[in-house]
Amino acid sequence: MKAITITLAVSLALPLSHARATPQDDQFQKIAHDYIEGFLAAQPEYATELGNHRFDDQLRDYSPEARNRLLARTRKFREELNKFEAISQLTGANQVDVRILRDNIDNQIFELEELKEPDWNPLVYNQSLANSLYLLVVRDFDTPEKRIPNLRKRMEAIPRVIAQAKANLQHPPRVHTETAIEQTQGAITFVREGLAPLLDQAPQMKKELSSLQEKTARALEDYKKWLQNDLLPRSDGDFRIGVDKFRKKLRFALASELSMEEIMQRAQTDLQQTQTAIYETALPLYKKYFPNAGKTVLDDKRKVTAAVLDKLAEQHSDDNTIVGYAQKIVGEVTDFVKQRDLVTVPAKPLDVIVMPEFKRGVAIAYCDPPGALEKNGKTFYAVAPTPKDWAKERKESFFREYNNYMVRDLTVHEAMPGHYLQLAHANEFHAPTLVRAIFWSGTFVEGWAVYCEQMMAEAGYGGPEVKMQQLKMRLRAICNAILDQSIHAGSMSEQQAMDLMMKEGFQQEGEAVAKWKRARLTSAQLSTYFVGVSEHLDLRDKAKAKAGAAFGLKKYNDQVISFGSPPVKYVRELMGL
């Protein structure tokens, strides 16, 4: 399906003033600049994604030697920051960014020294094997004549990355290898068919590249066979990273003051409270849809909630219509935000697209914004059809989960006024260093999107039907946090996970199956939704208490997203709360 571009026409005006720089500012800014230079050079695909195009002709070096050099370099910068004792004398954004940089240097040391994903996770190589090419094709940041030579060099480097993957990968978890096989097939298709939008703009260069294009596709086919025939039989690793690594990874992923134990306790409490709230929202709808129900049934909270959700699920799209419906809803929700004047709407283009095949297998939708260093880039709201090998019944279950009302709530989260809007605002933030642009907080970003779901429901968007989906999504965020911790720091089984999602979170079987897979493929990320929204709602409560009758929602929202995407604890500090 062809993507539709929607341009939203209100400009952002979020000025940032900086105090006069001190010698300590200059010292910190040099440390940050030098560290980031090496960080981007070592991860050229991420540099492209951010909008720094100096390394567009390169792919990451996954060899043990390169990783050891990067670890030594990162430790050196950690020592420099340890010696830096003038934080109190820093001014402006540097006061926060020095702490963000320190945490992210510690995180990189942890990833290189302890997590060591290139040795057990085949999915990390997909950034080089497919996404590195995809970024050069879909990001219209320069002429085809300048992008295509870099595309050539990256394709020429793919056999080296494949060789490193074969040398590094030993005993990965089976689910990771199975997903890598699926995504590699998507990469093969993309190399053969997906380069056309760029290559067709330069016919002569396209002709010159055709033999390399086919050679690259064959190399990926050989890699897929190796994954199937060699790696899969020995994919007997544990998908659980274990309590020690999970605790450390969670601390870096969340940058929150909440401990692992506090998160679990809050999630269990919030689960019960949200189940009560969704029942109270469902009750009048149940009386509407089932007017002859007896009082005994009305007192059965689980039955009432499930019956209403099942009724709402009857209205849904399918593989052929889901993307078009999402396109329609983007316009609807944008009009609502503007009419209610909830937050400043950016003048940035947004494309609703079919999710590329090589990116499928983790989530139904994602928001892909232009990099923080990109100029005038598009945001892509990608929606995935169901896997081709799913049975008809599972497809039906999945789209009952993502019914017409749920797609409204999902669009709030991914696009307006969630990720698309917040990240467009974030890209307007400027500071003396690139620290905040590069090391943004997933907890802030995901928390804002879940907060927006609640804010829109509070404003009346979609009526009680969408409110039901918002509360169901809140239950999902809570279940996500419980799953994340119970799987990777515990021993939760598939059946226990399915029971939690379907019985406590009212999820359809298709969604629960997909989430069980995602929970095993990732760790710590699923906790960002619950922790993030908890922190955002706490922040709003503090702002309301401080402002009293003078509190204005739009003014508050604009201020919260004016600082980029730092951890919420720093936003609270910057707002004097």
C-alpha positions in Angstrom: 0.0 0.0 0.0 1.3 3.4 -0.9 2.3 5.6 2.0 0.3 8.8 2.6 2.1 11.9 3.8 0.4 14.2 6.2 2.0 17.5 6.9 1.0 19.2 10.1 1.3 23.0 9.8 2.2 24.7 13.1 5.8 25.7 13.8 7.6 25.0 17.0 9.1 27.8 19.0 11.0 26.4 22.0 14.0 28.7 22.6 16.7 27.6 24.9 18.9 30.1 26.7 22.4 29.3 28.0 24.3 30.9 30.8 27.8 32.2 30.0 30.1 29.2 29.7 32.7 28.5 32.4 36.1 26.9 32.0 34.5 23.8 33.5 31.9 23.9 30.7 34.7 23.9 28.1 36.4 21.0 29.8 33.2 18.9 29.9 32.2 19.8 26.3 35.6 18.6 25.1 35.2 15.3 26.9 31.7 14.9 25.5 32.7 15.8 22.0 35.7 13.4 21.9 33.7 10.5 23.3 30.8 11.0 20.9 33.2 11.2 17.9 34.5 7.7 18.7 31.1 6.4 19.7 29.6 7.3 16.3 32.6 6.1 14.3 32.3 2.7 16.1 28.5 2.5 15.3 28.2 4.0 11.7 24.6 2.6 11.2 23.5 4.5 14.4 25.3 7.6 13.1 23.3 7.4 9.9 20.1 6.9 11.9 20.9 10.0 13.9 21.6 12.1 10.8 25.4 12.2 11.0 26.4 11.1 7.6 30.2 11.0 7.8 30.2 7.3 8.2 27.5 6.3 5.6 30.0 4.2 3.7 30.9 2.0 6.6 29.5 -0.9 8.7 30.2 -1.8 12.3 33.2 -4.0 13.1 32.0 -6.8 15.3 35.3 -8.5 15.7 36.6 -9.3 19.2 39.6 -7.0 18.5 37.4 -4.1 17.6 35.2 -4.6 20.7 38.2 -4.8 23.0 39.6 -1.5 21.5 36.2 0.1 22.1 36.0 -1.1 25.6 39.5 0.2 26.4 38.6 3.6 24.9 35.3 3.8 26.8 37.0 3.0 30.1 39.5 5.8 29.4 36.6 8.3 29.1 35.0 7.0 32.3 38.3 7.7 34.1 38.3 11.2 32.7 34.7 11.8 33.9 35.7 10.3 37.3 38.4 13.0 37.6 36.0 15.7 36.6 34.8 17.2 39.9 33.4 20.5 38.7 29.8 19.4 38.0 28.4 22.1 40.3 30.2 24.7 38.2 28.7 23.6 35.0 25.9 25.8 33.5 22.8 25.3 31.5 22.2 21.9 29.8 25.6 20.7 30.8 24.5 20.3 34.5 22.2 17.5 33.3 24.1 16.2 30.3 27.2 15.4 32.3 25.2 12.9 34.3 23.5 11.5 31.2 26.9 11.0 29.6 28.3 9.2 32.7 25.4 6.8 32.8 25.6 6.0 29.1 29.4 5.4 29.3 28.7 3.0 32.2 26.0 1.3 30.1 28.4 0.8 27.1 31.0 -0.7 29.5 28.3 -3.1 30.8 27.3 -4.0 27.3 30.8 -4.7 26.1 32.1 -6.3 29.2 29.2 -8.3 30.5 26.3 -8.5 28.1 28.3 -9.3 25.0 25.3 -9.6 22.7 27.3 -10.1 19.4 28.3 -13.5 20.9 24.8 -14.8 21.4 22.2 -12.6 19.7 22.1 -12.9 15.9 19.6 -10.0 15.8 22.3 -7.4 16.5 23.8 -8.0 13.1 20.6 -6.9 11.3 21.5 -3.3 11.9 24.3 -3.8 9.4 22.7 -6.4 7.1 19.5 -4.6 6.3 18.8 -1.5 8.3 22.0 0.2 7.2 20.8 0.0 3.6 17.2 0.9 4.4 18.3 4.2 6.0 20.1 5.3 2.9 17.1 4.5 0.7 14.2 5.9 2.7 16.0 8.9 4.3 15.9 11.6 1.6 18.8 13.6 3.1 20.9 14.0 0.0 20.9 13.4 -3.8 20.8 9.8 -5.1 24.2 10.4 -6.7 25.7 11.0 -3.3 23.8 8.2 -1.4 24.2 5.4 -3.9 28.1 5.2 -3.7 27.7 4.7 0.1 25.0 2.1 -0.5 27.6 0.3 -2.7 30.3 0.4 -0.1 27.9 -0.9 2.6 26.8 -3.8 0.4 30.5 -4.6 -0.3 31.0 -4.8 3.4 28.1 -7.1 4.2 30.1 -10.4 3.5 32.6 -9.2 6.2 29.8 -8.7 8.7 28.4 -12.1 7.9 31.8 -13.7 8.4 32.0 -12.0 11.8 28.5 -13.2 12.8 29.5 -16.8 11.9 32.7 -16.5 13.9 31.1 -14.9 17.0 27.8 -16.7 17.4 28.0 -19.9 19.4 24.9 -20.9 21.3 22.2 -18.3 21.0 18.6 -18.7 22.3 16.5 -20.6 19.8 13.9 -17.8 19.6 16.6 -15.3 18.6 17.9 -17.5 15.8 14.4 -18.2 14.5 13.6 -14.5 14.4 16.9 -13.8 12.7 16.0 -16.3 10.0 12.7 -14.5 9.4 14.3 -11.1 9.3 17.1 -12.3 7.0 14.5 -13.4 4.4 13.2 -9.8 4.7 16.7 -8.5 4.1 17.0 -10.6 1.0 13.8 -9.3 -0.4 14.7 -5.7 0.5 18.1 -6.0 -1.3 16.4 -7.4 -4.4 13.3 -5.2 -4.5 13.5 -2.4 -1.8 16.4 -0.5 -3.3 14.4 0.6 -6.3 13.0 3.8 -4.9 16.6 5.2 -4.7 18.2 3.4 -7.6 15.4 4.3 -10.1 16.3 8.0 -9.6 19.8 7.3 -11.1 19.3 4.7 -14.0 23.0 4.6 -15.0 24.1 4.0 -11.4 21.4 1.4 -11.0 22.8 -0.5 -14.0 26.3 -0.4 -12.5 25.0 -1.7 -9.2 22.9 -4.6 -10.4 25.6 -7.3 -10.2 26.6 -6.3 -6.7 22.9 -6.2 -5.7 22.5 -9.8 -6.8 25.8 -10.8 -5.2 24.7 -9.3 -1.9 21.3 -11.1 -2.0 23.1 -14.4 -2.6 25.4 -13.7 0.3 22.4 -13.1 2.5 20.8 -16.3 1.2 23.9 -18.2 2.1 23.8 -16.6 5.6 20.2 -17.6 6.0 21.1 -21.2 5.1 23.9 -21.1 7.7 21.4 -19.8 10.3 19.0 -22.6 9.5 21.4 -25.5 9.1 24.4 -24.7 11.4 23.3 -22.2 14.0 19.7 -23.3 14.7 20.7 -26.9 15.7 23.0 -25.5 18.4 20.7 -22.6 19.5 20.3 -24.0 23.0 21.2 -20.8 24.9 19.0 -19.4 27.6 16.8 -16.4 26.6 16.8 -15.3 30.2 19.7 -13.0 31.0 19.5 -13.7 34.7 18.8 -11.5 37.7 22.2 -9.8 38.0 22.5 -8.7 34.4 18.8 -7.8 34.4 19.1 -5.6 37.4 22.1 -3.7 35.8 20.5 -3.5 32.4 17.2 -2.3 34.0 19.0 0.5 35.8 20.7 1.8 32.6 17.5 1.4 30.5 15.2 3.2 33.0 17.5 5.8 34.6 14.9 5.8 37.3 15.0 6.1 41.1 12.7 3.1 41.4 14.4 -0.2 42.3 13.5 -3.5 40.6 11.5 -4.6 43.7 9.7 -1.3 43.9 8.7 -1.5 40.2 7.2 -5.0 40.7 5.3 -3.9 43.8 3.9 -0.8 42.1 2.9 -2.9 39.1 1.0 -5.4 41.1 -0.9 -2.7 42.9 -1.6 -0.8 39.7 -2.8 -4.0 38.1 -5.7 -4.3 40.6 -6.5 -0.6 40.4 -6.7 -0.6 36.6 -8.8 -3.7 36.5 -11.3 -1.9 38.7 -11.2 1.2 36.5 -11.8 -0.8 33.3 -14.7 -2.6 34.9 -16.3 0.8 35.9 -15.8 2.0 32.3 -17.2 -1.2 30.9 -20.4 -1.4 33.1 -22.5 1.3 31.3 -21.4 -0.1 27.9 -22.4 -3.6 29.0 -25.8 -2.3 30.0 -26.0 -0.7 26.5 -25.0 -3.7 24.5 -26.6 -6.4 26.8 -29.7 -4.7 28.2 -31.3 -7.9 29.4 -28.4 -9.0 31.6 -29.2 -9.9 35.2 -27.7 -8.3 38.3 -25.6 -11.3 39.1 -23.8 -10.9 35.8 -23.3 -7.2 36.4 -21.5 -7.9 39.6 -19.0 -10.2 37.8 -16.3 -7.7 37.0 -14.2 -10.0 34.9 -17.1 -11.2 32.8 -18.5 -7.7 32.2 -15.1 -6.3 31.2 -14.4 -9.3 28.9 -17.8 -9.1 27.3 -17.5 -5.4 26.4 -14.0 -5.9 25.0 -15.2 -8.8 22.9 -18.0 -6.7 21.6 -15.7 -3.8 20.7 -13.3 -6.2 19.0 -15.9 -7.1 16.4 -15.0 -4.0 14.4 -11.6 -4.5 13.1 -9.3 -4.3 10.0 -7.4 -7.1 8.3 -4.0 -7.5 6.6 -5.3 -5.6 3.5 -6.9 -2.7 5.3 -4.9 -2.1 8.6 -2.4 0.5 7.1 -5.1 2.5 5.3 -7.2 2.6 8.5 -4.2 3.8 10.5 -3.7 6.6 7.9 -7.3 7.7 8.4 -7.0 7.7 12.1 -3.8 9.9 12.1 -5.9 12.7 10.5 -8.8 12.2 13.0 -6.6 12.3 16.1 -4.6 15.3 14.8 -7.8 17.3 14.4 -8.8 16.4 17.9 -5.5 17.5 19.4 -5.7 20.8 17.6 -9.4 21.5 18.5 -8.7 20.8 22.2 -5.4 22.7 22.1 -3.7 20.1 24.2 -0.1 20.6 23.0 1.7 22.5 20.2 1.5 20.5 17.0 4.8 20.4 14.9 5.1 21.2 11.2 6.9 18.0 10.4 5.9 15.4 7.7 4.5 12.0 8.9 4.3 8.9 6.6 2.1 6.0 7.5 3.7 2.9 5.9 3.7 -0.9 5.8 6.4 -2.1 8.1 9.4 -3.5 6.1 9.5 -7.2 6.3 13.0 -7.4 7.8 11.8 -5.3 10.8 8.8 -7.5 11.6 8.6 -10.0 14.4 8.9 -7.8 17.5 6.0 -5.4 17.5 2.9 -4.5 15.4 3.9 -0.9 15.0 6.7 1.6 15.6 7.5 5.2 15.1 10.7 5.9 13.2 11.6 9.6 13.5 14.3 11.5 11.7 17.6 11.4 13.7 18.2 14.2 16.1 21.0 15.5 13.8 18.9 15.2 10.6 17.5 18.2 8.8 13.9 18.2 7.6 13.5 14.5 7.8 10.2 12.5 7.7 8.8 10.5 10.5 7.5 7.0 9.6 4.6 5.4 11.5 5.0 1.8 10.4 2.2 -0.8 10.8 2.8 -4.5 10.3 0.4 -7.1 8.7 0.4 -10.5 10.4 3.0 -13.1 9.5 2.2 -15.0 6.4 2.4 -18.4 8.1 -0.2 -17.6 10.7 -3.4 -19.6 10.6 -6.6 -17.8 9.8 -7.8 -18.1 13.4 -4.7 -16.5 14.8 -4.9 -13.6 12.4 -8.5 -13.1 13.4 -7.5 -13.1 17.1 -4.7 -10.6 16.4 -7.0 -8.1 14.6 -9.6 -8.5 17.2 -6.9 -7.3 19.6 -6.0 -4.4 17.2 -9.6 -3.5 16.5 -10.8 -0.1 15.3 -10.9 1.4 18.8 -7.5 0.0 19.7 -5.9 1.4 16.5 -7.1 4.8 17.7 -5.3 4.4 21.0 -2.2 2.9 19.2 -2.1 5.9 16.9 -2.2 8.2 19.9 0.8 6.3 21.3 2.9 6.0 18.1 2.0 9.2 16.3 -0.2 12.0 17.7 0.4 13.3 20.3 2.7 10.5 21.3 6.1 9.5 19.8 5.8 11.5 16.5 4.9 14.8 18.3 7.3 14.4 21.2 10.3 13.4 19.1 9.6 16.3 16.7 9.8 18.6 19.7 12.9 16.9 21.0 14.7 17.5 17.7 14.2 21.2 18.2 16.2 21.1 21.5 19.7 22.4 21.2 22.5 22.2 23.8 26.3 22.8 23.8 26.9 19.1 23.3 25.1 16.3 21.5 24.8 14.2 24.6 21.0 14.6 25.0 20.4 14.2 21.3 22.2 10.9 21.1 21.5 9.3 24.4 17.8 9.9 24.8 15.8 8.2 27.5 13.5 5.3 26.4 11.6 5.6 29.6 10.8 9.3 29.0 9.8 8.6 25.4 7.6 5.5 26.0 6.3 7.1 29.2 5.2 10.2 27.4 3.4 8.1 24.8 1.5 6.0 27.4 0.7 9.3 29.3 -0.8 10.7 26.1 -3.1 7.7 25.8 -4.5 8.6 29.2 -4.5 12.4 28.5 -6.5 11.9 25.3 -9.0 9.6 27.0 -9.4 12.2 29.8 -10.1 14.8 27.1 -12.9 12.5 25.6 -11.2 11.3 22.5 -13.2 8.3 21.1 -15.6 8.2 24.0 -15.8 5.3 26.5 -15.0 2.8 23.7 -11.5 4.2 23.3 -11.2 4.7 27.0 -11.7 0.9 27.3 -8.8 0.4 25.0 -6.6 2.9 26.8 -7.2 1.1 30.1 -6.5 -2.2 28.4 -3.3 -0.8 27.0 -2.5 0.4 30.6 -3.0 -3.1 31.7 -0.7 -4.2 28.9 2.0 -1.8 30.1 1.7 -3.2 33.6 1.8 -6.7 32.4 4.9 -5.8 30.3 6.8 -4.8 33.4 5.8 -7.9 35.3 6.7 -10.1 32.3 10.0 -8.4 31.8 11.2 -9.0 35.3 9.5 -12.3 35.9 11.1 -13.8 32.7 14.6 -12.4 32.8 15.1 -12.2 36.6 12.9 -15.2 37.4 11.5 -18.4 35.8 8.1 -17.4 34.4 6.9 -20.1 32.0 5.0 -19.6 28.8 1.8 -20.7 30.3 2.2 -18.4 33.3 2.9 -15.5 30.9 -0.1 -16.3 28.7 -2.4 -16.5 31.8 -1.1 -13.1 33.0 -1.7 -11.5 29.6 -5.0 -13.1 28.7 -6.7 -13.5 32.1 -5.4 -10.4 34.0 -4.7 -8.1 31.0 -7.7 -9.3 28.8 -5.4 -9.7 25.7 -6.3 -11.8 22.7 -4.4 -15.0 22.1 -2.6 -13.6 19.1 -1.3 -10.6 20.9 -0.2 -12.7 23.9 1.7 -15.1 21.6 3.5 -12.1 20.0 4.3 -10.5 23.3 5.7 -13.8 24.8 8.1 -13.8 21.8 9.0 -10.1 22.2 9.6 -10.5 25.9 12.1 -13.3 25.3 13.8 -11.3 22.5 14.3 -8.2 24.6 15.0 -7.4 28.2 14.5 -4.2 30.2 12.8 -2.4 27.3 9.3 -3.7 28.2 9.6 -2.1 31.6 10.0 1.4 30.1 6.3 1.8 29.4 5.0 1.3 33.0 7.9 3.1 34.7 7.7 5.9 32.3 4.0 6.6 32.5 4.2 6.3 36.3 6.9 9.0 36.4 5.1 11.2 33.9 1.8 11.1 35.9 3.7 11.8 39.2 5.3 14.8 37.4 2.0 16.2 36.3 0.6 15.7 39.8 3.5 17.7 41.2 3.1 20.5 38.6 -0.7 20.7 39.4 -0.1 20.9 43.1 2.5 23.7 42.6 0.5 25.7 40.1 -2.9 25.3 41.7 -5.7 27.1 39.7 -3.1 28.5 37.4 -2.2 25.1 35.9 -2.6 24.9 32.2 -2.4 21.6 30.4 -1.0 22.8 27.1 1.6 25.0 28.8 2.6 22.1 31.0 2.8 19.6 28.1 4.9 22.0 26.0 7.3 22.6 28.8 7.7 18.8 29.6 8.8 18.1 26.0 10.9 21.2 25.6 14.0 19.6 27.1 14.7 16.9 24.6 14.2 13.4 25.9 16.2 13.1 29.2 15.2 10.8 32.0 12.0 12.1 33.8 14.0 12.7 37.0 16.0 15.5 35.2 12.8 17.0 33.7 11.4 17.2 37.3 14.6 19.0 38.3 14.6 21.4 35.3 11.0 22.3 36.1 11.8 23.0 39.7 9.6 20.2 41.0 
